[in-house]
Amino acid sequence: MKKNIKKWSERFSEPTSEIVKRYTASVNFDQRLAMYDIEGSLAHAEMLKKQKVISATDLKLIKKGLNQIKKEITAQKFKWSIDLEDVHLNIEKRLTQIVGKSGEKLHTGRSRNDQVATDMRLYLRDVVDQTINQIKVLQKATLTLAEKHIMTIMPGMTHMQVAQPVSFAHHLHAYYEMLERDKSRFQDARKRINILPLGSAALAGTSFPIDRKFVAKILKFDGLMENSIDAVSDRDFLIEFNANASLLMTHLSRWSEELIMWSSPFFEFIEISDSFCTGSSIMPQKKNPDVPELVRGKTGRVNGHLVSLLTLMKAQPLAYNKDNQEDKEPIFDVADTISDTLNIFAEMVSKLKIFPKNMEAAALKGYPTATDLADYLVKKGMTFRAAHGAVAKAVKFAINNQSDLSAVDLKDLQKFSKLIDKDIYNCLTLKGSINSRKHIGGTGFNAVKTALKQAKSKLSK
């Protein structure tokens, strides 16, 4: 019966049942870490040889074996076994088959606990770097579209009601700024990801004369985790990555909601390219914005993984626990989801068709220049509260007469305040309203042009 007992389980008298094998194995999903596992193992072996824990011959054979395994995995010829539980034991077993006893020496001075923590950090470091680059691509697509529509007027809204006219480029720039914060969060998180846990072994470190700084240098880590218990049990870096991904997806979900609305016949501000939409199986006229709808949906999925990871860690005693095996599938899914979303979103934005006339027509609804009339009166000496009341009456008059404020006769406007003169019409036009907001961060055409120029310059660095 002992033939089914795992190599680490000589103290056990019964073999692991088949259902427990399936339940506890992670090789079906953590094999994604294989190349990172080999990268960490090569660095560890180099260190062991440097410290004279293994011989030069051992190192040569280990390197030869690991490089062969890399080729087998790349060619999809590597045979993964659920009996060996995880990516680490699968690779170690194959290494021993190839090079013999030298392969059995590789695990000296380390544990799967610090090994998997290292693998996940190497993996996530690459994911973060890719994510940052993908955000930049989307930012570039956003700025390219914005530069074409500095003079395009649209309704700025609050409470989903027309509030004030804004430049469409200004609206797009808002999403650029959200992405800029997302990018900076990932850049900042990378500092905490890029710290080496290897050398912590199971939880207490190792009695072998290891050189952790040497390993960190080979693997391009910025520093070492200073406490071995924390090193093997910490999953903050995964949770932080997921939290950043949730914020990123939340921003893209908000943008998707607007794209969905804007593409409807009630708005007709934009048209989403056919390549990002589908039709209906029953209604031949339909063009459904499936991609932005799925972005909204997948945001809930990414947020759900964040809650899952927080719950996973909330009651774990130190140090490593098997619970932590459950950290990988959520993180892998989050990484895949944000990667696909960023790629497709950038392409979708670059192919949007814009209808400026419809946007401007919509901006005229809802008396968007009412605030400009109030500001005008304040500049003439009226208090803002008094001006607010006077303008409210003027708007009510315009509604009753089914007229825009800019079309109300001067004599009628003067009924609400004697301070109003003929220069008021410079303020009541959409362009006049926008141009008056020429400060940094405002929607004034020149201010927006400057903001886009600065953003483009920053992005190119």
C-alpha distance (Angstrom), angle and dihedral (degrees) to the residues before:
residue distance angle dihedral
M1 . . .
K2 3.81 . .
K3 3.79 92.5 .
N4 3.81 89.2 83.8
I5 3.81 95.1 49.5
K6 3.81 112.7 107.4
K7 3.78 120.2 -113.4
W8 3.82 91.8 -110.2
S9 3.80 94.3 50.3
E10 3.80 107.4 72.8
R11 3.81 89.3 131.3
F12 3.81 90.0 61.2
S13 3.79 120.7 90.6
E14 3.81 97.8 -165.0
P15 3.80 130.3 55.6
T16 3.78 121.2 -116.1
S17 3.80 111.1 -95.2
E18 3.78 118.6 -116.8
I19 3.79 94.1 -114.5
V20 3.82 91.2 51.1
K21 3.80 89.7 49.6
R22 3.79 90.3 55.6
Y23 3.79 92.6 42.1
T24 3.80 96.3 50.7
A25 3.81 100.8 34.7
S26 3.78 119.5 102.3
V27 3.79 100.1 177.7
N28 3.79 92.6 102.9
F29 3.79 89.8 68.5
D30 3.81 108.5 14.8
Q31 3.81 92.2 60.2
R32 3.80 81.7 87.7
L33 3.81 84.9 77.4
A34 3.81 93.6 57.5
M35 3.80 98.6 108.7
Y36 3.81 91.0 45.9
D37 3.79 90.1 48.2
I38 3.80 90.1 53.3
E39 3.81 91.4 45.7
G40 3.81 90.3 53.7
S41 3.80 91.9 44.7
L42 3.81 92.7 52.3
A43 3.81 90.6 52.3
H44 3.81 91.2 46.2
A45 3.80 91.2 50.5
E46 3.81 91.7 49.3
M47 3.79 88.6 53.3
L48 3.81 93.6 47.7
K49 3.79 90.3 53.1
K50 3.83 92.1 46.4
Q51 3.80 89.0 52.3
K52 3.83 90.5 46.6
V53 3.79 92.4 -118.3
I54 3.81 89.4 124.8
S55 3.81 129.6 21.7
A56 3.80 129.3 -107.1
T57 3.80 87.6 -109.6
D58 3.81 90.6 54.0
L59 3.80 90.5 50.8
K60 3.80 92.4 48.2
L61 3.79 91.8 51.5
I62 3.82 93.3 44.1
K63 3.80 91.5 51.6
K64 3.79 91.2 47.0
G65 3.80 91.6 49.8
L66 3.81 95.7 45.7
N67 3.80 91.8 48.6
Q68 3.80 89.4 51.7
I69 3.80 89.7 50.9
K70 3.80 89.7 51.4
K71 3.79 89.3 55.3
E72 3.79 92.0 47.7
I73 3.80 92.0 50.9
T74 3.81 92.7 46.4
A75 3.81 89.9 50.1
Q76 3.83 89.5 46.3
K77 3.79 90.3 -122.0
F78 3.79 96.4 117.5
K79 3.80 112.0 112.0
W80 3.78 111.3 -136.2
S81 3.79 117.0 -156.1
I82 3.78 126.9 -157.7
D83 3.81 88.0 -156.3
L84 3.81 87.4 69.3
E85 3.82 91.1 54.8
D86 3.78 102.7 -147.4
V87 3.78 148.0 21.3
H88 3.81 92.2 -91.3
L89 3.79 98.5 56.4
N90 3.80 92.3 40.6
I91 3.80 91.4 56.5
E92 3.80 93.7 41.9
K93 3.81 91.7 50.7
R94 3.80 92.2 49.9
L95 3.79 91.1 46.2
T96 3.80 90.5 54.7
Q97 3.79 90.5 49.0
I98 3.81 89.6 54.6
V99 3.82 102.9 40.6
G100 3.80 105.0 16.6
K101 3.82 123.3 -145.0
S102 3.80 94.0 0.2
G103 3.80 87.0 67.7
E104 3.79 90.3 55.8
K105 3.81 89.6 58.5
L106 3.80 94.6 60.3
H107 3.80 94.5 83.6
T108 3.82 92.3 57.6
G109 3.80 111.4 126.8
R110 3.79 97.0 10.4
S111 3.81 142.0 77.3
R112 3.76 132.9 -150.0
N113 3.81 84.1 -110.1
D114 3.80 95.4 67.6
Q115 3.81 90.8 30.2
V116 3.80 95.0 60.8
A117 3.80 91.8 42.0
T118 3.81 88.1 55.4
D119 3.79 93.0 46.1
M120 3.80 92.0 51.7
R121 3.79 92.0 49.6
L122 3.81 92.1 49.3
Y123 3.80 89.9 48.1
L124 3.79 95.4 46.1
R125 3.79 92.4 46.5
D126 3.80 89.0 60.6
V127 3.81 91.5 44.7
V128 3.80 91.5 52.4
D129 3.80 92.4 48.5
Q130 3.80 89.7 50.5
T131 3.80 91.9 46.5
I132 3.81 92.1 52.2
N133 3.81 90.6 51.8
Q134 3.81 91.8 47.5
I135 3.80 91.2 50.8
K136 3.80 88.5 53.2
V137 3.81 90.4 53.2
L138 3.81 90.5 52.7
Q139 3.80 90.9 46.2
K140 3.79 89.7 52.5
A141 3.81 91.6 50.7
T142 3.81 89.2 48.7
L143 3.81 93.3 51.3
T144 3.80 92.3 45.7
L145 3.80 90.3 55.6
A146 3.80 92.5 42.8
E147 3.81 93.2 52.8
K148 3.80 88.9 59.6
H149 3.79 92.9 52.7
I150 3.79 108.1 43.1
M151 3.81 89.7 120.2
T152 3.81 94.8 41.0
I153 3.80 109.3 111.0
M154 3.78 122.4 -147.8
P155 3.80 135.2 166.5
G156 3.77 114.0 -90.2
M157 3.79 107.7 -145.8
T158 3.76 141.1 -155.2
H159 3.81 121.0 -177.3
M160 3.83 85.0 6.6
Q161 3.81 87.9 -70.3
V162 3.81 125.7 117.7
A163 3.80 106.2 -93.1
Q164 3.82 113.0 161.8
P165 3.80 135.6 -19.3
V166 3.79 116.3 -98.4
S167 3.76 138.4 177.4
F168 3.80 111.7 -97.5
A169 3.80 86.8 -134.6
H170 3.81 88.5 57.3
H171 3.80 89.8 54.0
L172 3.81 91.2 49.8
H173 3.78 90.7 47.2
A174 3.81 88.4 59.6
Y175 3.81 88.7 64.6
Y176 3.79 90.6 45.9
E177 3.81 88.0 56.5
M178 3.81 92.0 49.4
L179 3.80 89.2 51.7
E180 3.79 89.5 48.5
R181 3.80 89.8 58.2
D182 3.80 90.4 45.8
K183 3.79 89.7 52.5
S184 3.79 92.7 49.2
R185 3.81 91.1 50.1
F186 3.80 91.3 54.8
Q187 3.80 90.5 45.6
D188 3.78 90.4 51.9
A189 3.83 93.2 45.0
R190 3.79 89.6 53.8
K191 3.81 89.1 68.1
R192 3.80 90.3 61.7
I193 3.80 93.6 41.5
N194 3.79 94.0 52.5
I195 3.82 97.4 69.0
L196 3.81 119.9 109.9
P197 3.85 120.0 -120.2
L198 3.82 95.5 174.0
G199 3.80 112.4 115.0
S200 3.78 93.1 44.4
A201 3.81 89.6 96.3
A202 3.81 114.2 -170.8
L203 3.80 95.3 -19.8
A204 3.82 111.2 -59.4
G205 3.78 103.2 55.5
T206 3.80 123.5 -112.2
S207 3.79 137.6 -76.7
F208 3.80 91.6 -135.5
P209 3.84 116.3 102.0
I210 3.80 95.6 -107.9
D211 3.82 126.4 171.2
R212 3.80 107.2 -143.3
K213 3.80 93.9 177.1
F214 3.78 89.7 58.1
V215 3.82 90.7 53.8
A216 3.79 91.4 46.0
K217 3.79 90.4 53.7
I218 3.81 93.0 50.9
L219 3.81 92.5 47.8
K220 3.82 92.5 42.7
F221 3.79 95.8 -120.2
D222 3.79 116.1 159.7
G223 3.79 94.9 -137.6
L224 3.79 148.5 -24.6
M225 3.78 131.3 -85.1
E226 3.78 101.9 -112.6
N227 3.80 99.4 -149.9
S228 3.80 121.3 54.6
I229 3.81 94.3 -153.3
D230 3.79 92.3 51.7
A231 3.81 91.3 43.7
V232 3.81 95.4 61.5
S233 3.81 97.8 36.3
D234 3.81 101.8 41.2
R235 3.78 118.3 107.4
D236 3.80 96.8 159.1
F237 3.78 90.3 113.1
L238 3.81 91.2 59.4
I239 3.79 92.8 47.3
E240 3.80 91.6 47.8
F241 3.80 90.7 50.6
N242 3.81 90.5 49.7
A243 3.82 91.1 47.7
N244 3.80 90.4 52.1
A245 3.79 90.0 47.2
S246 3.82 89.7 51.1
L247 3.80 91.3 54.0
L248 3.80 90.6 47.3
M249 3.80 91.6 50.6
T250 3.81 90.7 45.6
H251 3.80 89.6 57.1
L252 3.80 91.9 47.3
S253 3.80 89.6 46.5
R254 3.81 91.4 54.8
W255 3.78 89.8 49.1
S256 3.80 90.2 47.6
E257 3.79 90.5 53.1
E258 3.79 89.6 56.1
L259 3.80 93.2 46.2
I260 3.80 89.0 52.4
M261 3.81 92.0 50.5
W262 3.79 95.1 41.8
S263 3.81 91.9 51.9
S264 3.82 93.3 52.7
P265 3.84 120.0 99.9
F266 3.82 88.4 -113.4
F267 3.81 89.6 66.7
E268 3.81 108.8 15.6
F269 3.80 91.3 -174.5
I270 3.80 93.6 135.2
E271 3.76 144.2 7.6
I272 3.79 120.1 -137.8
S273 3.80 114.0 -140.8
D274 3.80 115.3 -98.9
S275 3.80 89.7 -118.9
F276 3.81 89.9 70.1
C277 3.80 96.8 45.3
T278 3.79 138.6 65.4
G279 3.78 135.5 -154.2
S280 3.77 133.2 -122.8
S281 3.79 124.5 -95.0
I282 3.81 89.9 -137.9
M283 3.83 107.7 21.4
P284 3.83 110.1 61.2
Q285 3.81 94.6 -167.6
K286 3.81 95.0 60.1
K287 3.79 125.2 112.4
N288 3.77 107.0 -177.8
P289 3.84 121.2 -161.4
D290 3.79 93.0 -133.9
V291 3.81 98.2 161.6
P292 3.83 97.5 57.2
E293 3.80 89.0 40.8
L294 3.79 90.1 55.0
V295 3.80 90.7 47.6
R296 3.79 87.3 58.7
G297 3.79 90.4 48.0
K298 3.79 96.0 46.1
T299 3.80 89.6 51.4
G300 3.80 87.8 68.2
R301 3.78 89.0 50.4
V302 3.81 93.1 53.1
N303 3.81 91.0 45.6
G304 3.80 89.0 50.2
H305 3.79 91.0 55.7
L306 3.80 89.4 53.1
V307 3.80 90.8 55.6
S308 3.81 88.9 45.7
L309 3.81 92.7 54.9
L310 3.79 93.6 44.9
T311 3.79 89.8 50.7
L312 3.80 90.9 45.8
M313 3.81 91.7 58.6
K314 3.78 102.5 34.0
A315 3.81 99.2 91.3
Q316 3.79 104.3 24.4
P317 3.78 116.8 126.6
L318 3.80 117.3 -143.3
A319 2.97 132.7 -56.9
Y320 3.82 130.7 23.6
N321 3.81 119.7 -33.0
K322 3.79 131.5 -177.6
D323 3.80 87.6 -115.7
N324 3.80 86.9 79.6
Q325 3.78 90.4 71.2
E326 3.80 84.4 76.8
D327 3.81 92.0 65.5
K328 3.80 95.6 77.6
E329 3.79 106.4 63.6
P330 3.83 93.5 51.6
I331 3.80 92.3 47.7
F332 3.81 93.5 46.1
D333 3.80 89.9 50.5
V334 3.81 92.9 47.2
A335 3.81 90.9 49.7
D336 3.81 91.8 49.8
T337 3.80 92.9 44.8
I338 3.80 97.6 51.5
S339 3.80 91.7 42.8
D340 3.81 93.6 53.1
T341 3.80 91.9 41.2
L342 3.81 94.7 51.6
N343 3.80 92.5 46.6
I344 3.78 95.2 49.5
F345 3.81 94.3 40.0
A346 3.81 93.0 55.1
E347 3.78 91.2 51.5
M348 3.80 92.3 45.2
V349 3.81 92.5 51.7
S350 3.81 91.6 49.1
K351 3.82 90.1 55.2
L352 3.81 99.3 45.8
K353 3.79 116.4 128.2
I354 3.81 113.1 -143.7
F355 3.81 127.9 -152.9
P356 3.85 105.5 -157.6
K357 3.82 95.4 178.4
N358 3.79 92.2 57.2
M359 3.78 90.6 48.2
E360 3.79 92.7 51.3
A361 3.80 92.3 45.9
A362 3.78 89.4 53.4
A363 3.80 90.4 48.7
L364 3.79 89.6 61.2
K365 3.78 91.4 60.8
G366 3.77 120.5 88.5
Y367 3.83 98.3 28.0
P368 3.82 96.1 -86.9
T369 3.82 94.1 179.8
A370 3.81 95.1 58.2
T371 3.81 90.7 103.3
D372 3.79 89.1 53.0
L373 3.80 89.7 56.5
A374 3.81 89.7 50.6
D375 3.82 91.2 49.0
Y376 3.80 89.1 49.2
L377 3.80 91.4 55.8
V378 3.80 92.3 47.1
K379 3.79 90.0 53.1
K380 3.82 86.9 52.8
G381 3.80 90.6 57.0
M382 3.81 105.5 -88.7
T383 3.80 120.3 128.6
F384 3.79 113.9 -109.3
R385 3.82 94.2 -116.8
A386 3.80 91.3 52.1
A387 3.81 89.7 46.3
H388 3.80 90.4 49.3
G389 3.79 90.6 55.5
A390 3.79 94.1 46.0
V391 3.80 92.6 50.1
A392 3.80 92.0 47.5
K393 3.79 88.0 58.3
A394 3.80 90.9 46.9
V395 3.80 90.6 52.0
K396 3.80 90.6 49.3
F397 3.82 88.8 52.2
A398 3.82 90.8 50.5
I399 3.81 91.7 49.0
N400 3.79 91.7 51.3
N401 3.79 89.7 50.1
Q402 3.82 93.4 42.6
S403 3.77 90.6 -124.8
D404 3.78 136.7 129.8
L405 3.81 115.7 -116.0
S406 3.79 89.9 -114.0
A407 3.83 89.1 58.7
V408 3.82 96.5 50.3
D409 3.80 112.3 110.2
L410 3.82 116.2 -106.4
K411 3.83 92.4 -121.5
D412 3.81 89.9 54.8
L413 3.80 92.1 48.9
Q414 3.80 90.5 50.1
K415 3.80 88.7 60.6
F416 3.80 86.9 73.7
S417 3.80 95.4 46.0
K418 3.78 135.1 -0.1
L419 3.81 87.7 -147.2
I420 3.79 90.3 74.9
D421 3.80 114.2 101.5
K422 3.81 135.4 172.1
D423 3.83 91.9 -84.3
I424 3.81 86.9 71.8
Y425 3.81 90.7 87.7
N426 3.81 90.1 67.7
C427 3.80 86.4 65.0
L428 3.78 98.8 42.4
T429 3.80 98.0 60.6
L430 3.79 119.3 91.6
K431 3.80 93.1 -121.3
G432 3.79 91.8 46.5
S433 3.78 90.9 51.7
I434 3.79 93.1 49.7
N435 3.79 95.1 44.2
S436 3.79 91.8 53.0
R437 3.82 90.0 65.1
K438 3.77 95.4 70.2
H439 3.80 99.8 140.5
I440 3.83 124.7 110.0
G441 3.78 107.9 -71.4
G442 3.81 93.6 17.4
T443 3.79 128.1 120.3
G444 3.83 95.6 -115.6
F445 3.80 109.3 133.7
N446 3.80 94.1 -120.4
A447 3.80 92.0 44.1
V448 3.81 90.3 52.4
K449 3.80 91.8 47.2
T450 3.80 89.9 53.2
A451 3.82 92.3 46.1
L452 3.80 91.8 52.2
K453 3.79 91.5 47.9
Q454 3.80 91.1 52.1
A455 3.80 92.0 46.3
K456 3.79 91.5 50.2
S457 3.78 91.5 49.6
K458 3.80 92.0 49.3
L459 3.78 92.0 47.7
S460 3.80 92.8 53.1
K461 3.82 93.1 57.4
